[in-house]
Amino acid sequence: MTPSEAEPPYPVTPDGRYFVVRGRLWRRSNPALGPRQRATLVEALMRARADVRRALRAGARDAERDARARVHRAKVGLGERGPVWWSDGAPDFNRKMARNTPYAEWYSRVMRET
């Protein structure tokens, strides 16, 4: 089983658009991405995150700013930020508290079951 096929460690909304961490919705990657494209973007994301850590330790503000921009670009490419990857016109609730969204009832049930 590949990591993308494994059971997600956090609850995933019934429509598969978000996962929930500490009550907050986070947009999932675009499932339409091909495996090679996804792997390339994830690799770029991990490299950029490591560069952010190195820049922070070194106090290198310009390098940090560049690395954070690369993190953002990779996340946009993955569909986790920027324009939504679904086409039904539903709004984006990324980074919103689940209890304050149309997912509130579902999330309440999930929390009762755990």
Protein Blocks (a to p, Z undefined) as FASTA:
>chain_A
ZZklpccfbdcdfklpacceehiacddddfkbcfklmmmmmmmmmmmmmmmmmmmmnopa
klmmmmmmmmmmmmmmnopgcjdfbfnhpacfehiafklccklmmmmmmmmmZZ
